[in-house]
Amino acid sequence: MIGDPHHIRVLAARLRADGERVRAVAVRVAGTSEVAWQSPAAQSFRARVHDVAVGLRRVATDLDDAALALDWHATALESVAAALARAAAAGESAVRAGAHELSAVLR
């Protein structure tokens, strides 16, 4: 596992904000399909606008999913770091206890 949890969470927040901006663009794009004119070209325009808005919403969801994955990764990094710190502390305690016992035997 690689990375600094804080920086990973900052990146996740940026991705979430980007997702919100893309979602807002999707709403504006979808609103452009409200045209009064009727013709085959208008129908084609509405269909294309719909497809683009759907695609943008999909991108926004992908950005949200990526942000969530980064948050999970940051949490996992913190968990591993905590486990390593506990193991190091336990190892230090064991070494100190062993050294104490050895010095008692050697006296």
C-alpha positions in Angstrom: 0.0 0.0 0.0 1.4 3.3 -1.0 0.5 6.9 -0.2 -0.2 9.5 2.4 -3.8 9.1 3.8 -4.2 12.9 4.0 -3.2 13.6 0.4 -5.3 10.6 -0.8 -8.3 12.1 1.0 -7.6 15.5 -0.5 -7.6 13.9 -4.0 -10.9 12.0 -3.1 -12.5 15.3 -2.2 -11.4 16.9 -5.5 -12.9 14.0 -7.4 -16.2 14.3 -5.5 -16.2 18.0 -6.3 -15.5 17.3 -9.9 -18.3 14.8 -9.9 -20.7 17.4 -8.6 -19.6 19.9 -11.3 -20.0 17.2 -14.0 -23.5 16.4 -12.6 -24.4 20.1 -12.8 -23.3 20.3 -16.4 -25.4 17.2 -17.2 -28.5 19.0 -15.8 -27.7 22.1 -18.0 -27.1 19.9 -21.0 -30.3 18.0 -20.5 -32.2 21.3 -20.2 -31.1 22.2 -23.7 -33.3 19.5 -25.1 -36.4 21.6 -24.3 -36.6 23.1 -27.8 -40.0 24.1 -29.2 -39.2 23.2 -32.8 -40.5 20.0 -34.3 -38.6 18.2 -37.1 -36.5 15.1 -37.6 -33.5 17.3 -36.8 -35.1 18.4 -33.5 -35.7 14.7 -32.6 -32.1 13.9 -33.4 -31.0 16.8 -31.3 -33.0 15.7 -28.3 -31.7 12.2 -28.6 -28.1 13.3 -28.8 -28.6 15.7 -25.9 -30.1 12.9 -23.9 -27.2 10.6 -24.7 -24.6 13.3 -23.7 -26.5 14.0 -20.4 -26.6 10.3 -19.6 -22.9 10.0 -20.4 -22.1 12.9 -18.1 -24.1 11.4 -15.3 -22.1 8.2 -15.7 -18.8 10.1 -15.5 -20.0 11.8 -12.4 -20.9 8.4 -10.8 -17.5 7.1 -11.8 -15.8 10.1 -10.1 -17.8 9.4 -7.0 -16.8 5.7 -7.1 -13.2 6.6 -7.5 -13.4 9.0 -4.6 -14.9 6.3 -2.4 -12.2 3.8 -3.4 -9.5 6.4 -2.5 -11.2 7.0 0.9 -11.2 3.2 1.5 -7.5 3.1 0.5 -6.6 5.9 2.9 -8.5 4.1 5.7 -6.6 0.9 4.9 -3.3 2.8 5.0 -4.1 4.2 8.4 -5.1 0.7 9.7 -1.9 -0.8 8.4 0.2 2.0 9.9 -1.5 1.5 13.3 -0.9 -2.2 13.2 2.7 -1.7 12.3 3.1 0.8 15.2 1.5 -1.7 17.6 3.8 -4.5 16.3 6.9 -2.2 16.7 5.9 -1.3 20.2 5.3 -4.9 21.1 8.7 -5.8 19.7 10.4 -3.1 21.6 8.7 -4.3 24.8 9.8 -7.8 24.1 13.4 -6.7 23.5 13.5 -4.7 26.7 12.0 -7.6 28.7 14.5 -10.0 27.2 17.4 -7.7 27.9 16.2 -7.3 31.5 16.0 -11.0 32.0 19.4 -11.6 30.4 21.0 -9.0 32.6 19.4 -10.7 35.6 20.8 -14.0 34.6 24.3 -12.6 33.9 24.6 -11.1 37.4 
